[in-house]
Each structure stands twice: as C-alpha cells, then as structure tokens.
Amino acid sequence: MPDGANGDNNLIESEIPCIKRTSTNQAAETLNEKLREFAFRRTKEGEALKDKEKILESIHTSSSSSLSTGQNSPHSPRPQRRFSIGDQPVLPSLLNAQLNNINLFDFDDEDAPKKPGFGDNNSRTKVCLEHKLSTLSTALMTKRQLGKILSSIRDIESTLNHVNIRSKITHIMIVTKLWDPEPIKWASIVAGFLLGYNKDISVFIQDELKNDESFNYNDIMQKHPDHKDRVRFWNADRCRYRPELFDLVLTFGGDGTVLFASWLFQTIVPPVLSFSLGSLGFLTDFDVAEYKETMTALIETGYQCSIRMRFECTVMKSEKSGSEQDRDLTEEVKKLGVDSDTHSISETYTVFNEVVVDRGPNAQMTSLEVFSDREPLTTADADGLIISTPSGSTAYSLSAGGSLVHPEIPGILISPICPHTLSFRPLVIPESIILRLGVPYDSRSTAWCSFDGKNRVELRRGDFITITASRFPIPCIKKPGSKNAWFDRLSSKLYWNERKHQKPYQSKGVYSDFTP
C-alpha cells in the first residue's frame, strides 16, 4: 500500500491484489479480465459481496494519490483518478463495472462536498446517474467518509424530484379502463395525435382495444394505413419481461388505472403520465383536454418526476412438519437465513399503495406478530393491519385513521384496523427496516393478505409476509412548478382542514371590551 494509507486497508486479505493509486497509463483491459476471473472465483466461495466492500474501502481510504493532469473548465467533470492492481493501472469506471457500479463520490480534503453530476452548484438542470450506491452493511469507514456519503445521497434524492429529464421518446404505452367508453375514446384521440406528431413514435395499446367499438382501431387503420406499422399491442407478459421496451406510459382513468399500470411492471417502471378521467384522481395530475400542450411540452422540453416508493412483498409459507404446539414463530424468524428449513417462498409482489393483512371471512379478530429486522416488535390483536407507502397514506390507511405522509418522505406506515386496545396508534418507521407480519402458531384463526387490492392470499398458522422498500420505485410525471400540488389535492380532493372561517370580534356590542 502507498504511504499515508489508512489502517482500514488491512481489511484486504492476502489473496486480493494490492490496490494503489498511480499516474501510469497502461492497458486496463487485462486487469479488467483479471477482475472478472477473480470475482467469479470468489462468488463461488460465497464471499463476493464482502470482497467488493473491502476493495471499495481500500480505494476510498487511500489518502495519498496522484491525480490525472489536465485543465478542466468549471463545467467539465472532475478529473478521473487512476488506481492500479499490482503493476497495472485501471480506471475507476472499470473497477465500478466489477463492483456493481459502486461510487462513494470521493472528495478532496480542500473541497467542500459538491453535488454529484453538476457542472456548478447553482445548476439544477442536469444530474449524473452513472453510478449507484451499494450495500455498505459490513464496510468500515471514517466519520468524514460517512458525512460525504450522506451528503451525496441527500443531494441525489432531493435532485431527482426537481431535475428536468429529457430523453428520446419513441415507444409510448397506453393504459386505459376497459369498461368505461370515455377514457377509451380519449386514448384513441391521443394515440392519433401522437402518430401524426412524429413518424418515429410507435403507440402500444391494450390487446382488448383492437376490437373495441369506442377505440375504432379498424377505422383508424383504414383512414391512415401508413400508421399500421406504428400501432402495436401490449399484454401483461410483455410488460413483465420487457419493461425496457417502453419509453413512456400514459394512463387514461383514475387512481385505479395508475395502480394497474404499476402492477403491470413488477420491476423497472417507465415514466408514467396520468390523465384524469376517474372519480377522485388523487394520483392523476393532468387534464386530458390539454393533451396537445402536455404531450408537446413533454416530448420537446422534457419532464419532471416524483419518485414514488413501492413495496416488495414476499409470502413465506410454513413448511416444516410437526406439531404446531411445539413451534415458535419468533424463533423461526430469528433463524431465517442461518439454518432455516421452516419456510419457503410462495410468491412475491411489488405494490404501490398498501399491503393489507386482515381477518378475512373469520368471525373473530386475528392475531399478528410484527417483526422489525427479525426482532419482535409487537403483537397486534385486531381486525388487521395496513402497511402502506407514503403514496398509499391517502388511501385505505387514511380511512383507518392513519397518518398523512408526503410522497417524498421515505417511510413505511403501519395502521391498525380496529385494534382491541386503546394504545395502538398508527406509526411511521424508516424504509430501511425489513418488516415481517406473521400468524403465530397459537392463533385462533388464520389471516388473509392482499396487495393493492389484488391476489388475495390466506396466511395459515406459521405463515408470514416480508415487506421491504422495493428497488424499483415508480416515476410519476408531475406538472412543472407544482411544488404544492400534493397539498392542493388534499384540499380539493379530500377537503383537508376545510371549515367555515371564524368571524372576527365585533367592534361594538357585547364583545367590544374583549380584545384577542
């Protein structure tokens, strides 16, 4: 190791090549191949993640370095640092390719933390998303490094909700309510506009609309035969297995249509723009009558997104045979991943609004054990529990007395349904927590769970579900400059804090001697 390296670099085992900084410029491809072979061999031994973190720690704790020379303009990217393995140099980008694109946004001692990806601190029009942060659960770092990482995370998080995104939009998917003719007619109108607007644009419509009278697919093809090759169809399998095919999703309907669009994409979700044609429309920002202005501005000048959190929910079924009286769900949850043969994965879903665990058709209330990162949190004797995202805080959770949470606040809401206690209040926990809800073996009845109102599953004694923040949030396109849109919808849609204004004191009369 070079002089001046921190003691944390001793974490690297002897079999890992020594990593040091150098200004030498030699072929990096050979080293890249060595890294691949090394990572593959270590993966077989089950220690790949640990070694990645150790390599990363070695890179970012080395204090003596030589920077690549060259003049940089105020708006040019910062000079790339070069590292070497053995006697061969390798660029950080090549290391990142092997280390899951991990980047801790290293800073010089004399520099104040800068916003990653920006030409200058006053610009908020561009952001670099080339790198991502990886799990640092076993990494050792200094207090200074921790501060830099946290600063970078907050910068990216705050920027994503305000940055203007411009991308080439050629494949547009349309999702509409199939039982309501009005959204279908508007979908047909907007599809025709997009096809005529740009010859590079292809429109994907639902399979069911091909023979729908309100959509008039056959009439459109007869009038515009040149559009035939640019009108395609989508189904659930295409959304699930080829989400990268779509550049944009347009929904015509209400909040349920937005939930359906989210349900179609269980992993990566394209940006979603929602036209309001439903009942409440809390998630739909755009007026369909202004579709020309909306679509033109989006294609030509870009858009802003509200990054909405989603849940990844896994149903775990009890497998181990034996008497239920001799089993303890708490102990089995604690041993998960160690020597566990008690449970197996049944199904996994990604949800936008909430997960509901309730008593189902059972006449008596259900008993649910709640775990936070495998540790017992509480036992809920109630009709059920609602676990909702911040976006879902204005849905079922609101009806059960849950808190209102702004969608940009990362958190998990727990709202009880008719708890048999006076002290079980709704609470909000960090999104980093892995939440588990299970039916204890001594419960009097089973429970039922649903995911955004779909795929209702029975939880028998010993079964539980795992709820975590999904790696795949949903980017919802919002109107430019609508910073208070969420509060405006609370007032206009839900009549939040609406009351008649209190009269002032009278200037004369019985209250004239009293001043506020």
N, C-alpha and C positions, 0 to 999 in steps of 0.2 A: 504494500500500500504506500502511496506517496506520503511525504512528511506532512504533518498537520491534519491527518485524517482523524476523525473522532474514534473513540474506543468502541462505539457501537458496530464498527465494521468487523469486529471479531466474530460477529454473528455468522459470517460466511464460513461454511465448512471447508475442509481442505480439498474436497473434490471439486468445488466450484472454482473456476479460474479466477485469478485475482483481477479486480476491476479497478482501473486507474484512469485519470484524465491525461490526455496527451494532445498535442497540436499536430502530430504526424498525420499525413494524409496517405493512407494505403487502402488497398482493396478491402471493402467491407462485406462483399458477398460471401467470401469464405467463412468469415466469422458468423454471418447470418446462418449459414448452413450448420456450423458447429452449435450454435444456439438451438436450432431446431432439433438436432440429434440429442443434445443434452436434455432439452425439455421433454422429448419423447421418452428417453430412458428414465428420467425422474418421475414422469407421470405414471409409468408402470409401477414404480415403487410407492405411489400414493403420496408423494411429497412435493408435487409440482407447485402448488399454491404457496407452500411455506418458503420454497426456494425463490420464487418470484419476489416475495416480500423482502427476503434477505438481500437479494440483488438490488432491489429498489432502494432499500435503506442504505446500502453501501454507496450507491450513486449520489444520493442526496445528503449524505453526511460528510462527504469529502469536502473539505474546506479549501484546500489548495488546488488551483486549477489554472489552466491557460486557456483563455477564450480565443475563438477564431477571430482573426483580424478582419478589418474592412470597415468602411464608412457606412453608416446607416442613417437614413433620413428619419425625421421624427415619426413618420408614419410607416416605416418599414418594420418587419418583425425583428424581435431581439435576436442577436447572433446565436447560432446553434452551438452548443457545447459538444465537444467530442470526447468520447470515452474509449477505452481500449480493453480488450480481453487478451491477456498475455502480451504479445508484442504487436497485435493487430488492432487498428482503430476501428471504431464502429460509431455511427451516428446515433443519437438518442432515438430517432424515428425507427431505426432498425431494432433497437432494444425494445421499444414500445410495441413493435409488431409481435415480439415474442412474449411480452409481459402484459398482454391484454390491454394495450394502449394506456397503461398507467402513466400518469404525469402529475407530479405534485406542484407544478408551477414554481420551480426553484427561483429565488431572487438573490441578487447581490446584497452584501451587507449594507452598502451605501444607498441602496434603492429602497424607497417605500413600496409597499405592495401595490402592484398595478393591476388593473382589470385585465384578465386574460383575454387575448384576442383582439384588443382595441388598439388602434393607432395612437390615440391620445385619450386621456381620462375624461375629456369633455364630450367625446363622441359616443353616442348610444345607437348607432345605426347598423353596426356590424359586430358580430361575435364569432369567435373561432370555436367550433365544437369538434375539433380534430381528435382531442384526447378525452379520456374519461377517467374518473377515479375508480379504483378497485377497492376491494375489501381490505381494510387495514387492521383486522382484529388482532393479529399477532405481531404487527410491526412495532418496533421501538423507535421513538422519535424524541427530539428535544422539545422544550416548551416553545421555542422560537419557530420550529418547523410546524408544530401544531397550529400556531397562530396563523402562519401563512396558508396552510391548507384550509382552515376555516374561513379565512378571508376570501380565498378563491372560490370556495363553494358558495358563499353568500353572494359574491359578485355574479356568478353564473346564474344562480337561482333567481336573483332579482332582475337580471337582464333578460332572461328567456321570456318573461311575461310582458316585456316592453319593446323588445327588438323587432324591427321590421324585417320580415323574411321574404326574400324574392327567390323563386325557383321556377323552372320551366314546367308549365302545366299543360300536359297533352292528354292524359288519361283521367277522365272525370267520371266518378261513380255516382249514380243517383239512387237514393233510397227513399221510398215513399210508402204511406199507408195504402194497403191494397183494397181495403173495404170502403174507403171514402173517395168519391169521384173528384172532389175539388182538388186535393193535393196531386192526384194523378194528372189532371188537366194542366196544372201549373208545371208539373215535371215535364210534360210534353212541350209546353211553350218554351221553357228554359233550355231544354235539350235542343230544340230547333234553333234558338238564338245562338247557342254555343257552336253548333255545327256550321252555321253561317258566318260566325265571327272569325274563325280561324280554321284553315284547312288542315292544320296539324292536330287539331283536337279530335279525340275519339271519346264517345259517350258510352258508358256501360249502364244498362238498365236491367231491372229485375226480369228473370225469365218469365214471370207471370204476366208482365205487361205486354208481351208480344201479341197476345190475343185479346187484350182488354179494350173494350169499346171506347173508354174515356181517353186512353192514350193514343189511339188511332195510328198504330205502327204501320199497318199496311198502306193507309192513305198517305202517310209521310213518305214512305219509300216510293210510291207511285209519283208523287209530286216532285220529289228530289232523289232520283235514282243515283246521283253522284254521292249521296250520303250513306249509301248502303254499306260500304266497306268500313265506315267510321262509326256505325252503330253496332255495338256488341252487347252481350248479355253476361250477367254475373249470377253466381249462386253461392251458397254458403261455403262449399268446398274451395272455390277459387279465392274467397276472402281469407279462409283459414290458412291455406297452404301457399298462396302467392300474394300476400298483402303489399309487397313492394311494387306490384303492377300498377297500383292506383296512386295518382298524384294528389287527388282531392276527392272528398266525399261531400255530396250535397244531400241534405235531408229535407223532405217536404212533409211536415206534420207537426206534432207536438213533442213533449218531453219523452214520451214512449218511443217515438221514432228515433230519437237520439240514443236512447238506451239500446234499442235494437241494433243500430249501427255499431255501437260499442261492442255488443255481444258477438257480432259477426267477426270482429277482429280480436282474437284472444291473445295475440302477441303484439306485433307492430301495428299501430293505427295511423293511417294517413290523416292530414289535417281535415277537420270536419267543420263545414259551414252549414248552419241550420236556419232554414226559412220557417217563420212562424205561421203554422196553419192548424194548430191544435186548440185545446181548451185553455190550459194555463200558460204554457210557453215560458217556463222559468229558465230553460236552457237554450231557448231559441232567440237569437239576438236580432235577426234581420227580417225586414218587411219584404214579402215576396213581390209586392207591387213595384219595388225599386230594384228588381233583379238586374236590369241592364246596367245601372250605375254601379251596383255592387260587384257584379262579375267583371266588368271592365276595369274597375279600380284594382281588383284582386289580381287579375292577370297582368296588368300593365305596371302597377306600382308595388305590389306585394301585400302582405297582410301581417297582423299581429295575432299571437296565440295566447290563450290562457291554458297553461299546462295543468290538466286536471288529474288528480291522483285516482288510481284504481287499486282494487284488491286482487291478490292471487289467493284463491281458496282451495284447499285440498281436503277431501273427505278421507279419513282414516278409519278403516273397519277393523274391529277386533277379530283376531284370527286364532289365538292360542286356545286350545281346548282345555277343559277342566271346569271345576265348579266356580261359578261367579262369586260365591261367598268367600272363596279363598283368594280373590284377586283384588288389587287396589289400583285404581286408575291413576292416582297421583304417583305411585312408584313406577308404574309403566311409562308414564310421560317423562319422568326424570331420566329413565334409562334409554330413551329413544336415541338411536344412532350409535349406541355403545354395544350392548349385547341383546338388542331388542328383536324378538321374533313374535311379538304380541300383536302387531298391527301391520296392515298392508294398505297401500294407496288404492282407493276405489275410483275416484275421479277428481279432476282439477278444473276450476273455472276462474275466469277473470271477470270481475264485476265492477260496475261504475258507481252505483248508488249504495247498496247495502246488502248485507247478509242477514237473514232473519232466521233465528232458531226459536221455535215455539212448540206448544204442546200438541199441535195438530188436532186430530179428532178425539184425543183423550179428554175425558171429562175433568180430570184433576190437573192441577198445575204441575209443571215439570221442574226437575232439579238439575241444574247445570253447574259443573265445576269449571271455573275460569282459571287459566294459567297464563302467566306472563313470562316468556322465555323459560318454559318448563317448570317454573316455580309457582306454587299455588297462590292465586290472587284472592279469590273469594268463591263462595258457593251461592248461586242465585236460585232461590225458590220463588218462581214467578210464572206467568204465562209464557214468558220467553225473553229473549234478548235481541236487540237490534244493534248490529255492528255496521256503522256507516262511514263513508268517506265524507270529507267536507262538502263535496257537491251533493251528497245524499242527506245532508243535515236539514235540508228544506223539504224532504220527502216524508217517508214513514216515520223516521226518527222525530221529526217535528210534531207529528200527531201524538207521539208517545211522551211528549214533554222534554225532548232532547234539546241540547243547546244549538244555537245557530252559529255556524263556523264559516268564515270566509274561505272560498275555494283555494286561495293561495297559501293558507296555513296548513302545513303538513301535520296531520294528526289522525288518530283513529277514535271514533266516537262510540261509546258504549251506553246504550239507553235501555233500561229495563221496561218490560211490558207488564204492567200491573204487578209489581213486586209485593210479596206478602211481608213487608216491613216498611217502617216509616223512614228509614235512614238510607235506603238505597237510592242515591241520586245519580243522574247521568254524569259521566265524566269523559274527559278527553285525554288520551295517552299519546306518547310520541309514536311516530310512524315507524321508528326503528324496532319497536317491540314485536316479537312474534307471539301472536295471541292464539290461544287454543281453548275451545269450548267442547266439553265432553259430558256424556251422560254417565254418571257413576254406576257401578255395578249394583249398588243397593237402592237405585232409584225405583220408585213405584211404577213409573211408566217410561215409555220411550219419548223421543222428541223428533221434530221434523225441521228441516232447514231448506231454505230457498235462496236463490242467487239472482238478484234483480228481478224477483218475482217468477223465475223460471226454474226448471229442473228440480222440482221438489223431491227431497231425499229423506228417508227415515233414518234416524240415528238410534240404533239399539243400544242396550246397555254395554258400556265399554267402548263405544264408538266416539270419535271426536273429529272436529274440523280444525284445520290450521289456517289462520288468516294473517297475511303479510302484505306490506305495500308492494304492489306489482312493479316490476322493472319496466313495464310498458304503459306509461300514462297516456291519456288521450289529449291531443292538442286541439282545443276548440277555438276556432277563429272568432275574434271579437271585433266590434266596431272600433275604429281608430279613435283615440282620445276618450274612451269610455271608462275612465278610472273608477267612477262611482256607479257603474251600471248595476252591480250586484245590489247595492243599497237601494237604487231606484226601483229595481224589480221587487225587493222586499216590500216597498211601499205600494207600488202599483199593482202587483200580483197578489200579495199576501196581506196587504193593508197593515203592515207592521207599524205599531205605535200610532195608529190613526185615532184621533179623538177630536172632539169639538174644542176649539181654543177657549181657554179660560178668560172670562171677562175681567177687565181692569177694575180697580176700585172707583167708585163714583166720586165725582168732585164735590157733590153736595148730598146730604142725606144722612142716613143712619151710620154709614161707614166713613163719613168725612173726617172724623177725628183719628182714624187709624191709617197709618202710612206703612207701606211694606218696607 
